[in-house]
Amino acid sequence: MKRHAPEGTVVIRKYPNRRLYDVTRSKHLTLDELVELIKQGREVQVIDSKTREDITPAVLAQVVLEQNSYLFSADFLHQLIRNQDGLIGDFLTEFLPKVLDSY
């Protein structure tokens, strides 16, 4: 889905070689630097350099899984994939964000 980033959002381009480029500050980023931006309270939008599609959710999910792989067992991930349209999907999209917002 193509969309414009809200004002103040750091726009990142992701290239096929997995490199990230911060359009806002004109510099390449590592995943760790992307995480630091988010920890500082910045909103980011990641755009695929070829298709111009917003791939922010996929990149952020990748970051969570790569940096916190110890949190997710293979069994849990299998169940998540099998039940993504059911109760677990509802939990992850409806309930969990509300809990994190209140934290």
N, CA, C and O of each residue as an XYZ file, in Angstrom:
412
protein
N       0.842     -1.166      0.000
C       0.000      0.000      0.000
C       0.894      1.238      0.000
O       1.790      1.357      0.836
N       0.660      2.136     -0.910
C       1.420      3.372     -0.962
C       0.730      4.403     -0.083
O      -0.491      4.560     -0.116
N       1.541      5.103      0.706
C       0.985      6.181      1.510
C       2.107      7.130      1.867
O       3.278      6.751      1.883
N       1.742      8.360      2.153
C       2.729      9.353      2.545
C       2.938      9.273      4.044
O       2.000      9.047      4.809
N       4.179      9.462      4.449
C       4.509      9.410      5.871
C       4.021     10.681      6.556
O       4.124     11.773      5.997
N       3.486     10.533      7.774
C       3.102     11.722      8.539
C       4.333     12.590      8.817
O       5.460     12.094      8.851
N       4.106     13.869      9.011
C       5.203     14.791      9.290
C       5.979     14.315     10.513
O       5.390     13.888     11.507
N       7.292     14.390     10.432
C       8.143     13.963     11.538
C       8.553     12.503     11.474
O       9.400     12.058     12.247
N       7.956     11.756     10.557
C       8.295     10.345     10.405
C       9.613     10.214      9.652
O       9.846     10.906      8.661
N      10.467      9.325     10.129
C      11.726      9.050      9.445
C      11.425      8.061      8.321
O      10.957      6.950      8.568
N      11.695      8.474      7.100
C      11.427      7.630      5.936
C      12.698      6.857      5.597
O      13.770      7.433      5.412
N      12.545      5.536      5.523
C      13.660      4.634      5.251
C      13.361      3.885      3.956
O      12.247      3.398      3.759
N      14.353      3.793      3.078
C      14.217      2.952      1.884
C      14.971      1.655      2.138
O      16.086      1.660      2.659
N      14.348      0.551      1.765
C      15.021     -0.744      1.869
C      15.336     -1.225      0.465
O      14.455     -1.322     -0.389
N      16.609     -1.524      0.243
C      17.070     -1.964     -1.066
C      17.126     -3.486     -1.132
O      17.150     -4.145     -0.092
N      17.147     -4.057     -2.341
C      17.152     -5.518     -2.488
C      18.299     -6.207     -1.745
O      18.167     -7.362     -1.342
N      19.406     -5.517     -1.562
C      20.541     -6.110     -0.857
C      20.387     -6.003      0.664
O      21.346     -6.220      1.405
N      19.175     -5.667      1.125
C      18.808     -5.530      2.542
C      19.351     -4.262      3.188
O      19.171     -4.069      4.390
N      20.003     -3.400      2.432
C      20.508     -2.157      3.008
C      19.361     -1.199      3.249
O      18.401     -1.138      2.482
N      19.484     -0.458      4.329
C      18.488      0.536      4.706
C      19.090      1.918      4.516
O      20.240      2.161      4.881
N      18.302      2.823      3.940
C      18.775      4.180      3.694
C      17.782      5.165      4.288
O      16.608      5.178      3.918
N      18.262      5.987      5.209
C      17.448      7.014      5.856
C      17.354      8.208      4.912
O      18.300      8.985      4.782
N      16.213      8.344      4.263
C      15.993      9.425      3.298
C      16.012     10.775      4.009
O      16.470     11.773      3.453
N      15.513     10.795      5.236
C      15.406     12.034      5.995
C      16.776     12.626      6.301
O      16.970     13.839      6.212
N      17.731     11.759      6.665
C      19.068     12.239      7.040
C      20.140     11.904      6.005
O      21.318     12.184      6.225
N      19.746     11.311      4.888
C      20.661     10.969      3.793
C      21.846     10.123      4.258
O      23.003     10.488      4.050
N      21.537      8.977      4.896
C      22.608      8.074      5.324
C      22.087      6.651      5.424
O      20.899      6.417      5.646
N      23.007      5.704      5.255
C      22.647      4.301      5.423
C      22.510      3.987      6.906
O      23.171      4.592      7.749
N      21.636      3.026      7.208
C      21.382      2.616      8.587
C      21.590      1.123      8.744
O      21.416      0.351      7.801
N      21.961      0.732      9.937
C      21.940     -0.678     10.301
C      20.600     -0.948     10.984
O      19.885     -0.013     11.344
N      20.262     -2.218     11.159
C      19.044     -2.546     11.898
C      19.128     -2.017     13.324
O      18.126     -1.565     13.878
N      20.317     -2.071     13.920
C      20.485     -1.552     15.281
C      20.191     -0.052     15.347
O      19.587      0.422     16.309
N      20.611      0.686     14.335
C      20.328      2.124     14.302
C      18.835      2.387     14.116
O      18.291      3.338     14.676
N      18.183      1.545     13.332
C      16.737      1.654     13.166
C      16.039      1.430     14.506
O      15.117      2.163     14.865
N      16.482      0.419     15.234
C      15.920      0.137     16.557
C      16.121      1.335     17.484
O      15.209      1.704     18.224
N      17.293      1.936     17.450
C      17.564      3.094     18.314
C      16.638      4.265     17.994
O      16.169      4.950     18.903
N      16.375      4.497     16.715
C      15.432      5.560     16.337
C      14.069      5.319     16.980
O      13.451      6.239     17.517
N      13.618      4.085     16.920
C      12.305      3.743     17.470
C      12.318      3.871     18.990
O      11.361      4.373     19.580
N      13.390      3.421     19.622
C      13.504      3.541     21.080
C      13.518      4.998     21.523
O      13.086      5.317     22.632
N      14.009      5.879     20.665
C      14.024      7.313     20.960
C      12.650      7.950     20.771
O      12.470      9.143     21.017
N      11.685      7.146     20.332
C      10.331      7.655     20.166
C       9.987      8.099     18.761
O       8.898      8.625     18.530
N      10.894      7.900     17.816
C      10.633      8.298     16.429
C       9.742      7.269     15.748
O       9.832      6.073     16.024
N       8.895      7.742     14.867
C       8.104      6.864     14.009
C       8.893      6.672     12.725
O       9.514      7.610     12.225
N       8.870      5.463     12.193
C       9.566      5.204     10.937
C       8.588      4.624      9.926
O       7.595      3.990     10.280
N       8.895      4.858      8.679
C       8.161      4.243      7.577
C       9.210      3.673      6.638
O      10.095      4.392      6.175
N       9.110      2.377      6.356
C      10.079      1.715      5.488
C       9.416      1.451      4.140
O       8.355      0.831      4.059
N      10.061      1.932      3.098
C       9.542      1.826      1.736
C      10.461      0.930      0.915
O      11.680      1.101      0.938
N       9.884     -0.018      0.195
C      10.656     -0.859     -0.713
C      11.154      0.012     -1.864
O      10.367      0.715     -2.497
N      12.451     -0.034     -2.133
C      13.031      0.862     -3.140
C      12.552      0.564     -4.556
O      12.506      1.466     -5.392
N      12.196     -0.684     -4.837
C      11.743     -1.031     -6.187
C      10.262     -0.752     -6.390
O       9.873     -0.104     -7.361
N       9.440     -1.243     -5.475
C       7.987     -1.161     -5.662
C       7.374      0.098     -5.064
O       6.241      0.456     -5.387
N       8.118      0.766     -4.194
C       7.636      1.954     -3.468
C       6.501      1.619     -2.495
O       5.774      2.507     -2.050
N       6.357      0.336     -2.171
C       5.328     -0.094     -1.222
C       5.817      0.116      0.206
O       7.013      0.040      0.485
N       4.877      0.379      1.099
C       5.174      0.520      2.518
C       5.343     -0.879      3.106
O       4.383     -1.647      3.174
N       6.558     -1.209      3.529
C       6.844     -2.528      4.092
C       7.227     -2.424      5.574
O       7.901     -3.299      6.117
N       6.788     -1.353      6.204
C       7.132     -1.117      7.605
C       6.778     -2.298      8.509
O       7.640     -2.738      9.270
N       5.554     -2.832      8.464
C       5.236     -3.943      9.375
C       6.162     -5.147      9.202
O       6.565     -5.762     10.190
N       6.499     -5.486      7.968
C       7.367     -6.639      7.725
C       8.772     -6.400      8.274
O       9.368     -7.302      8.863
N       9.297     -5.203      8.088
C      10.645     -4.897      8.575
C      10.666     -4.867     10.098
O      11.597     -5.385     10.715
N       9.652     -4.268     10.707
C       9.614     -4.222     12.169
C       9.442     -5.621     12.758
O      10.020     -5.928     13.801
N       8.656     -6.466     12.103
C       8.516     -7.855     12.561
C       9.857     -8.579     12.458
O      10.222     -9.350     13.346
N      10.583     -8.330     11.382
C      11.910     -8.920     11.208
C      12.830     -8.493     12.349
O      13.567     -9.313     12.898
N      12.788     -7.219     12.701
C      13.626     -6.707     13.787
C      13.277     -7.409     15.098
O      14.164     -7.859     15.824
N      11.989     -7.498     15.393
C      11.558     -8.137     16.637
C      12.037     -9.584     16.679
O      12.567    -10.033     17.695
N      11.854    -10.307     15.590
C      12.240    -11.718     15.572
C      13.754    -11.903     15.625
O      14.240    -12.797     16.317
N      14.500    -11.077     14.907
C      15.954    -11.229     14.896
C      16.576    -10.838     16.231
O      17.521    -11.482     16.686
N      16.061     -9.801     16.855
C      16.676     -9.323     18.085
C      16.116     -9.990     19.335
O      16.685     -9.851     20.418
N      15.022    -10.702     19.197
C      14.385    -11.325     20.354
C      13.997    -12.765     20.071
O      12.973    -13.241     20.563
N      14.794    -13.452     19.293
C      14.426    -14.810     18.892
C      14.245    -15.739     20.089
O      13.509    -16.722     19.999
N      14.899    -15.446     21.194
C      14.768    -16.273     22.389
C      13.353    -16.214     22.981
O      12.981    -17.079     23.774
N      12.570    -15.207     22.606
C      11.212    -15.074     23.133
C      10.222    -16.017     22.457
O       9.163    -16.310     23.012
N      10.565    -16.492     21.262
C       9.618    -17.249     20.462
C      10.155    -18.643     20.170
O      11.140    -18.795     19.447
N       9.512    -19.651     20.728
C       9.918    -21.024     20.432
C       9.417    -21.404     19.040
O       8.514    -20.766     18.499
N      10.002    -22.430     18.480
C       9.550    -22.917     17.176
C       8.095    -23.373     17.263
O       7.317    -23.152     16.334
N       7.727    -24.009     18.378
C       6.335    -24.445     18.553
C       5.373    -23.260     18.515
O       4.330    -23.317     17.864
N       5.734    -22.180     19.222
C       4.878    -20.990     19.228
C       4.734    -20.416     17.824
O       3.631    -20.069     17.403
N       5.840    -20.314     17.102
C       5.792    -19.744     15.755
C       4.972    -20.618     14.810
O       4.254    -20.098     13.956
N       5.071    -21.934     14.953
C       4.223    -22.826     14.151
C       2.743    -22.568     14.449
O       1.926    -22.463     13.533
N       2.410    -22.468     15.731
C       1.020    -22.212     16.112
C       0.548    -20.853     15.599
O      -0.590    -20.710     15.153
N       1.415    -19.877     15.665
C       1.073    -18.541     15.181
C       0.731    -18.575     13.695
O      -0.256    -17.979     13.264
N       1.549    -19.270     12.921
C       1.300    -19.369     11.477
C       0.009    -20.138     11.210
O      -0.782    -19.747     10.352
N      -0.202    -21.218     11.934
C      -1.407    -22.024     11.724
C      -2.679    -21.284     12.115
O      -3.732    -21.493     11.512
N      -2.585    -20.425     13.119
C      -3.779    -19.788     13.676
C      -3.816    -18.276     13.484
O      -4.495    -17.576     14.234
N      -3.103    -17.772     12.503
C      -3.016    -16.325     12.345
C      -4.360    -15.663     12.059
O      -4.530    -14.472     12.321
N      -5.301    -16.410     11.531
C      -6.622    -15.843     11.261
C      -7.610    -16.109     12.389
O      -8.769    -15.704     12.309
N      -7.162    -16.781     13.428
C      -8.055    -17.135     14.526
C      -7.789    -16.312     15.764
O      -7.473    -15.124     15.696
N      -7.924    -16.965     16.881
C      -7.813    -16.315     18.180
C      -6.441    -15.682     18.405
O      -6.349    -14.584     18.954
N      -5.380    -16.363     17.987
C      -4.037    -15.808     18.182
C      -3.872    -14.535     17.353
O      -3.291    -13.557     17.824
N      -4.378    -14.547     16.133
C      -4.310    -13.345     15.299
C      -5.057    -12.186     15.930
O      -4.579    -11.052     15.930
N      -6.236    -12.480     16.468
C      -7.009    -11.443     17.158
C      -6.251    -10.916     18.372
O      -6.224     -9.712     18.628
N      -5.642    -11.829     19.109
C      -4.874    -11.429     20.289
C      -3.736    -10.493     19.896
O      -3.523     -9.464     20.538
N      -3.010    -10.849     18.845
C      -1.850    -10.056     18.440
C      -2.234     -8.713     17.830
O      -1.505     -7.733     17.986
N      -3.362     -8.656     17.142
C      -3.734     -7.408     16.475
C      -4.650     -6.520     17.301
O      -4.675     -5.305     17.100
N      -5.398     -7.101     18.219
C      -6.368     -6.323     18.997
C      -5.907     -6.079     20.433
O      -5.817     -4.934     20.878
N      -5.621     -7.146     21.144
C      -5.365     -7.053     22.579
C      -3.939     -6.616     22.906
O      -3.742     -5.698     23.702
N      -2.956     -7.256     22.309
C      -1.562     -6.977     22.639
C      -1.178     -5.510     22.425
O      -0.519     -4.940     23.295
N      -1.556     -4.868     21.312
C      -1.209     -3.446     21.164
C      -1.792     -2.569     22.277
O      -1.149     -1.612     22.710
N      -3.000     -2.888     22.739
C      -3.609     -2.109     23.820
C      -2.837     -2.283     25.117
O      -2.651     -1.327     25.871
N      -2.392     -3.502     25.375
C      -1.596     -3.759     26.580
C      -0.285     -2.983     26.509
O       0.120     -2.351     27.485
N       0.372     -3.029     25.365
C       1.649     -2.325     25.214
C       1.471     -0.809     25.297
O       2.328     -0.115     25.844
N       0.369     -0.294     24.762
C       0.103      1.145     24.850
C      -0.075      1.593     26.295
O       0.332      2.696     26.661
N      -0.678      0.745     27.112
C      -0.908      1.118     28.508
C       0.341      0.935     29.358
O       0.415      1.448     30.475
N       1.310      0.217     28.841
C       2.557     -0.033     29.555
C       3.409      1.194     29.465
O       4.518      1.217     29.999
